[in-house]
Amino acid sequence: MEELKMTTYAPDTAATAVVLYAKNNARYDLLNNDFRLVYTYEIKIKVLKSEGTSYADIIIPYYSKEKAGGIMKENITQLDASAYNLEDGKIVRTKMKRDLVFEERLNKNYMQIKFSIPAVREGTVFEYKYQLNSDFYYSINHWEAQKSIPVIHTQYDITIPEYFLFNLDMRGTHSLNMKDQSESLSYTLHYQNGQVEQLLCSGRHLSFTGKQLPALRPDKYVWCADDYMSGVGFELRGINFPGSLYKSFTNTWETIDKMLLEDEDFGSLLKMRNPYRDEMAALALDKLTDRQDKIAAIYTFLKKKMSWNGQYGLYGSEMRKAIKNGTGSNADINFVLMSILRDAQIPCYPAVMSRKTLGILPLSHPSIQKLNTFVVGIADTDSTFVFLDGSVTNGYMNTLPPVLMVDRARLLSKADGGNWIDLSQLGKNQIRSSVNAQIHPDGRITGTRQTGYTGQHAANFRRNYHAAKDSAEFISKLETEENIKVKTFSTTDVNAFSSIVKERLEFEKQANVNDNLIYINPMVFLHVSKCPFTQAERQLPLEMPYAEQIIQVTNLTIPEGYTVDELPAPLNAFTEDKQGFCRYLVHQNGNQLIITYSFSSNKLIYPTSEYKLVKSFWELIAEKNNEMLVLKKI
């Protein structure tokens, strides 16, 4: 009754729902004289706001390989769900019917169960429970203590027979209580001759408890909040059955490499025939001496044949269909790209990874399930690579979508496996601008701006340009953002497969005039107008999308009859680790002012302990960007 009367959760009044309790249990069972893992899950949630009703829409994935036959699998049993509401002072229970439960195939390896618990609204308490039976006795599922909503109480119990040796990996910033004790276990063996034998052994019982855990919500400047979730991971170290030799089961990434290279929907496609071989002569690749020019010609040709459908993938199970339709996932396009590159005698290899939005690849717990896509590493010289991906539409070599710029990928450049590579600092991402302007007595500023955008900034420019219905719409948006009037506008290489885009514009801007004073921002075009970090405290680290550099030189001509009354002070600011800096200098030479602005940020991840320092750094930059120059009439 008290749970149903509950209207808010005091530690987090913004919470739309709260987990009252979550109880999970895992145990080893014997089925057909072979071990299996049996998991039971039970969770009870209180809906505090109407938005919290979405937590009653449940999806449970499980492993069930298509056309598996006798291959190991998982299944869901004993599913039960109910909702409880308070009506006229009485508790009314609504039990979920079986016809509200749906099963569907997720991909070739996974199925999922979906259901929505009925009669859930603001104020409802609902619960559901189920059992997951898994043949994968050597792989214990990771336990996640935190949720995207607060958790009042959570507990996980697991009993592991002495034959299975696991390493534990407790993670997250919120402490969990752990108890570790031994207990006696008994299993029944059934033989074909009808005999029955009791198998007695000791076991390790682990109990993990968490209380008053805060919600782990998605946040700006974090790719995947789950990377920081409190929980426990398990890694099988070995199996030691009586009467047999100890067998190590510690998995390695080299093993995963081998599995991929032997997979018919991955490794086999690394040898596929170039479907456009008959059309390659028109590219005249033999006349191009620079390898990057050859790569650019090949990629430009391919993008005319195949377009990205917006999906990322790892496997290419329907290659003929993708080629015929001229559209496919990044994986489909990448397999074709590699077939063309091989025809051109250009070595290339897949670099498999987990996209940033789906979490960091674990070094200590290798798993093929953690891999979800790949990019193409192309040999530029005997010792260097450039990287491309089928999803690249506005970028270039080494200008991948930031979601693919991971610090942990496996480059499968050897017949038997690969090695770790870091793609987080690919390429040079720069904006370099030159502004020449005249200040007029009536406060008008007229002049030109010439800008070169490189790397990610070139990709961003192209993306924004192509998102507009025409150049007029793009210019109109630019005028609004910069508070200017554009007189003329031109671009270079905005439609090209190139590392740089150039822009030139003539503009007019109005400064503030007050009696004999003109107030003007000497930068004219600001780098940043306000600090992007507004939280007083931060629960999760800051993850920047890429390193970048901004350089702007502004030349201003002071109108005749005016003198400088106030100049912004110079700034030379650094982050504590010197990975970020901002330099602002104003130099006067007669009626000419030269404002030199440089900004650089090279660090991609800042821990929460450094958040306030980073915030202060950006506040200082924003303040300097907004400082005014004052001209006084003589």
N, C-alpha and C positions, 0 to 999 in steps of 0.2 A: 504493500500500500504506500509506504513512504517513497519508494522509487517512482511510483506513478504520480505522486504529488510533487515531485521534484521539478522545478522550472528553470533552474540555472545551475551551473557548476562554478562555484566561487573562485577556484584557482585559475579558471579560464572562462570568463563570462562571454567571450566571443564564440565559444564552442557550439557547434550546431547539434552535436551529439556527443555522448561519452560512453566509453566501454565500462560497464559496471564490473564485469569480470570476464576473463578469458582463461579457460582451463584446457591445456593440451597434455596429452599423454602419448608416449611411444613405448612399445614393448616388442620383444622378439617372440614369435610364435612358430610352431612347427606345422607344416602342411605338406603332406605326401613325403614326409621324412626330410624336408628341406626347410631351412629357415626362411621366414619372411618378416617384414616389419608391419606392425599394425599401429596406426595413428588414430587417436580419437581427439576431436576438436569440439569444444563447447564455448559459445560466446553469447554474452547478454549485453544489449545496448539500449541506452535511454535516448530518445529523440527529444532534443531541447528546442529546436527551431524547425520550421517547415523544410529548410534546405537539408536538414539531417535525415530526411526520409530516404535519400538516395543510398544510405548505408544498408538499407533493406533489400537492395538489388545485388544479389550475390553471384559471383563467378568463381568456380573451383576448377582449375586445370588439373589434369592427371595424364600420366604417360600411357599411351596405348598406340603402338605402332601400327600403321595401316598394313593390312595383309601380313600380320606378324606370325600367324600360326602358333607355334609353341614358344615363341620368344617371350622373355620376361615382360611383365606389364603391371599396371596398377588398376584398381577399380574403387568405386565409391559405394558404400553400403550404409544402412541405418540412418539415412537422412531424415531429419525431423526439424520442423520450424513452427513457431507460434508467435502471435502478437497479443499483447495485453493492453487493454484500455480501461479507463475509469469512466463508467457511464452511470449517472444517477447514484453515485456513491458506491457502486458495485464494480468489482473487477470482471471484465468480460474477456474471455480468451477466444481468439480466432486461430484455428489450426490450419496450416497450409496443406492443401490437397495435392496429391501426387500429380495431377494433370497440369499443375503449374510449374513442374520441373521439366527442363528441356536439356537434351544432350546434343552436342554438335561437335564436328571435327574442326579443330583449330588449325592444324597442319598435319604433315605426314607422320609426325611423332606424338602429337598431343590431341586429346579430346578435352572438352570442358562441359561442366554442368552449370546451367544458369537457372536462377529462379528469383522471383520477387515475392517477399513475404506480404500477404494481404493485410488490409486494415491497419496499415502503418501511417500515422500522421503525427503532427506535433503533440508531444506528451506521451506517445506510445513507448512501452518497453517491449522489445522483441528479443527472441533468442533463437538460435539454431545450433544443431549439432550433427556431426556425421563421422563416419569411420572411413579412413583411407587405408586400403590393403595394398602393400607394395612388395613385389618380388625382389626389389633391390635392397637386400639385407645388408649389403656392404656400403650403402650410401644413406646416411641419416639426413633428413631434410633440415635445413637451417631453421632456427626458431627466431621469429621477430617479435620482440617484446613490445615495441612501440607501434603505434598506428598513426593515421593522419588526424585522429581525434584523441583527446586525452584518455588515459587508461587508469582507472582507480586501482584495479588489482589484476595481476596476470601471473599465471603459474605454469611451469612446464616440468613434467616428470618423465624420466626415461630410465629404463632398466636394460643394461647391456650385458649379455652373457660374457663370461671370462674369455671366450674364444675370439672375441672381436676387440681389437685394440684401436682406440680412437684418440686423436689429438683434439683438444678443445680450443676454440677461438672465440673469446668473449670480446664483443665490440660495442662501440657507441660511447657516448659521453655520460650516460646516466647509469649509475651503478645498479647491479642486480645481485640479490642475495643467492648464494649457492651452497647447497649441502651435498656432500659426497660420502656415501657409505656403502658397505657391502651387504649383500643378502643372499640367501639360498634360493636356487631356482630348480625347477623340475619340469622335464619335458617327456612326452610319451612317444616312443618309436614303434612303428608298426611294420613288421616284416611280411614278405610275400607268403611265407609258410604259416602265417597266422600268429606267430609269436609276437609278444608285446614286451617292450623293455623300457624301464624308466631311466632317463638320462638326468643325472644329478650333477649340478655344477654351481659354482658361485657366480654372482653377478655384481655389477656396479650400478648402484641407484643414484642418479643425479637429479636434484630438484633445484629449479631456478625460480625465483620470485621477484616480481617488480611491483612497486606500489607508487601511486600518484605520479605516473609518468606523463610528461607533457606531450601535447600533440606534435607530431613531426610533419609540419606543413611545407608544401612547396614554397619557395621564396625566390625573389629576384636574385640573379647572379649565383644560382645553384642549378647545375644541370640535373642532378638526380638526388633528391633528399634522402632516398633509401640508402645511399652510400654511408650515411651517418647514423643509421638506425641502431638503437641498442638491441642486442640479441646475442645468440650463440650459434657458432658454426661448428661442424664436426667433420673431421678428415680421418678416414680409415688409414691406420698405419700398418696393420697387418692382421692376418688370421692364423690362429694356432689351435687346430683341432687335436684331440688326443690321438696318439698313434700316427700322426703325420707331421711332416716337416713344416716349420714356420714359413708362411708365405707372405711376402711383403705386398701390400696393395696400395702403397703410396703412389698415386697417379702423378704423372708429369705432363708438362705441356708438350714435350716431345711425343708422348703417346697420343695426345689430342691431334697434333700435327699429322701423325701417321693415319689416324682415323679419317681425317678430312681428305687427305690425299688419296685414300682408298674408296671414298664415297662416290657412288656413280653420279650423284647430282652435284658434285663439287670437283673432286680430283679428275674424273673422266672428262669433264668439260674444259680442263686445262689443256687438253689435247684435241679439242674440236677443230674441225676444218673451217677456214675463213669462208663465211657464206657469201662474201662479196669479192672473192678472188678475181673473178672475171672482169670486175670494174676497176681494179686497182691500177691498171696501166695508165688510166687518165690522170692519176695523181702525179705522175712523173717523179716519183720519189728518188730515182737515181740521179736526178739533176740537183737535188738538195744535198749540200755537203754538211750542214749543221744538223745534228741529231734532233735537237729540240724543234727545228723547223719541220722535220719529218713527222715527229710526234704530233705537232700542231696540225699539220695537213691531214694526218690520219684521223685525229679526233674531230676536226671540222667536218670531214667526209662522213664519219660515223653518225654525228648528230643530225645530219640531213637524212639519214636512213632510219634512225631509231630515236625516239624521244622518251624521256623519263616519265613514268606514270605516277611519281610522287611516293613510291614505295621503296623501302630499303629491304634488302634480303641477303641471305648467305648462300642459298642454293639456287640452282637454275633448272628446275624440274620440267619446265615447259618452254624450252628454248625455241623450238620450231614455231610455236604459236607466237612468241614474242617477236621473232624475226619477221614472220609473215605479217603481223599486225603493225609492225614498226613502232612498237611501244613496249616497255617492260620496266622491271625494277632496276635499281642500280646494279645489282648482281648480274642480271641478264645482259645489260649493256657492257658490263666489265668483262664478262666471258667472251663476248664478241670482239671487244677492243683488244684483248690479249691475243685472240686468233689472228687479227690483222697485223698486230705488232710482230708476232712470230713470223708471219709471212714476209715482213719487211726486214727480217733478221735483227730485230731489236729485242734484246732479252727483257722479259717482264715477269712479275710474280705477284700473287695475291698477298695482301697484308690484312689478315683477319683481325677483327676487333669487336668490341661492344660499343655501340654508339653512346655518347655521353649521357643522353637522356635515359639510358637503360642500365647505367651503373658501370663502375670501374671493373676491369678484369682482375680477379684475385690471383696474386702470385702464388699463394700457399695452397689454394684449393682449385686446381685445374678442373675445368668442366666445359664440355663442348656446348652445353646448354647456355653458357654465358656468352657465346659468340653469336652475333646476329647480323653481321654484314662484313664486307671487305672493300678495300680500295686497291688500285693497281700501282705497284711499284715498278717503275720503268728505268732501266739502266741508262743513265746519261753519260757516264764515263765508266771506266773499269771499277771505280770505287765509290761512285755517287749515284743516287737515285733521285728521280722526280716522281711525284705522286699525282694520280688522276683518279676521278671517279665518274661513273655514268650519270650521277645526279648533278654534276657541274654544268650549269647553264650560263652563269654570269662570271665565273671565275676563270682559272687558268691552271697550268701546271703548278703544283705546290700552293694553290689557292683553293683548298677544299672547303666545303661547308663546315663551319666551326663545330658542328655536332660530330664530325668525323676526325677532328684534330685532337686525337687522344694521345696521352703520354705513354700508352701501353698497347702495342699491337704486335702481332706475330707475322713477320715477313717470311713466307714459305719459299725461300730461295734455294733450298737444297732438296734433293730427291727424297731424303728421309726426314725432312722437317724444316725448321726455321730458327729464327732468332728474334729477340725483342728489339723493337725500334720505337722511337719517340717522334710523334707527328705534331706535337703541340706547338712547336715553334717554327713551323714551316714558313718559308717565304718572308718577304718584307712588306709590312703593312704601313703605308705612309700616305699622308696628305701634305703636299708642299704647295703653298700659295704665295703669290706675289700680287700685292694690291697697290695701285698707284691712283691717288685721288687728290682732288682740289677742293678745299673748303671755301665756300662763298660767303660774303657778308650776311646774306639772308639765311644762313644756316644750312644751305644745300651742300651736299657732298656728292660730287660727280667723279667718276673714274672707271677703272677697269680692274677686273680680277682674273688672273690666270692661275689655274690649279691643275696639278697632276695627282691623280689618285692611283695608288699602287696596291696590289695584293687584295686583301679583304675590303679595303676602302674602294677599290675599283669595282669589285663585285657588288658592294652595297650601292654604289652609284648606278651601275647598270640595272640592278634589281629595281630601284626606285624609278629609274627612267622608263623601264619597260612596263612597270605597273601602271603608269599614267596612260590614259587613252590616247594622248598625243603630246607633242612637245609643248603646246600651249598650256595644257593642264600641268605639266611638270614645272614650267616656268612660273605659273600662277602660285603653285605650292611653294616654290623657292622664294617668291616675293613675300609671301605671308610669313614664312619661317624666318627670313632675314630682315624683314621690315624694309624692303627696298623696292624700287621700280626698275625692272630690267629693260634696258633700251635695245641691246642686241645680245644674242646668245648663240654659241656654237660649241660643238663637241667633236672630238677626234677619237676614233676606235670604240665608240659606245656599242657598236654591233659586232665588233671583232673578237676573235679568240686571242686575247692579248693580256699581258700582265698589268697594263696601264690604260687609264682613260684620261683624256685631257679636256678641260672645259675653259672657255673664255666668255666673259660677259662684260658688257658696259652697263653701269648702274647709276642710279640716283637715290640718295637717302637724305632724310631731313633730320638735322640736329635741333636741339632746343636753343632758342634765342630769348634772352631776357635782358632788356635794356641794352647795355653796352657789352654784354657777356654772351659768348657762345659756349654751350656745354656739349661736348662730343666724346663718344667712346673712341679712343684712338685706334683700337683694333678694327673697327668698322664691322668686321665679321668675327663673331665670337666662337671660340672653341667650345666653351661650356658656360651656360648662363646660370646654372644652379647645381649644387651638389647632388649627385644621383643617389646618395645614401642618406636616407631620412630617419632610419630607426635609431633610437637612443641606444638600444642594446641589440645584439644579434645572436641568435641561437646556432646558426650554421655558418661555415666559412664562406668567404667571398671567392667566387670562381669567375675570373675574367675570361671573355671568349677568345682573345688572342692578344699578343703583344702589338704595340702600335707606336707610331711616331707622328707628331704634328709639327710642322714648321710653317710659320707665316711671317713674311716681311711686308710691312705696310709703310709706304711712303706718302706722307701728307704734306700738301703745300698750304701754308697759312695765308689767308687773304691779306692784301695790302692794307695797312692801317690798323692791324691787330698785332698783339704781342701775347706771349704765353703768360698766363696768370698763375696757373697751377698745372703741374705735371705729375702723373702717377710715379710713385717711387719704384725703383727696380726690385725685382724678386729673383731669388735663386733658391728654390726649395727642393728638398730631397725627402724621399721616404727614408725610414730608419735604416733599411738595408741597401739603400742607394739604387734600388731597382726601378724607382720612379723618380722623375725630376721634372721641374717646370722652371723655365728661365724667361724673364720678361724684362726687356731693356728699352728705354726711350732715349734717343740721341737727337739733339737739335743742332742744326747747322744753318744759321741764318733763318730764312723762312721755311726751311724744310725740317720735317720731323720724320725720323726713321724708328719704327717700332718693330723690334725683333722678338718673336715669340716662339719658344721651343718647348715641346712636351714629349716625354717618353715614358712608356710603361712596359716593363719587360716581365714582371712577375705575374703569374696566372692564378695562383691560389694564396689567399691570405687567411690564416687561422683566426678564429673568433677573438683570440687574445690580441690581435693586431687591428681589429675592426675600428676602434676609436681613433687610432693613429692614422689609418687610411682615410677615415671620414674627415678628420681635421685637415689632412693634406688636400683633399678635394674641395673642402670648404674654402681653404686659402686660395686655391686655383680659381674657383668660381668668383670669389670676392675680387681677385685681381682682374679677371675678365670683365667685370662690371665697373671698374674704376673709370672716372671721367677726366678728360682734359678740359681745362677752362681757358678760353681765349678772351682777351679784354681789348676793347677798342681804345686806341691811343688818343 
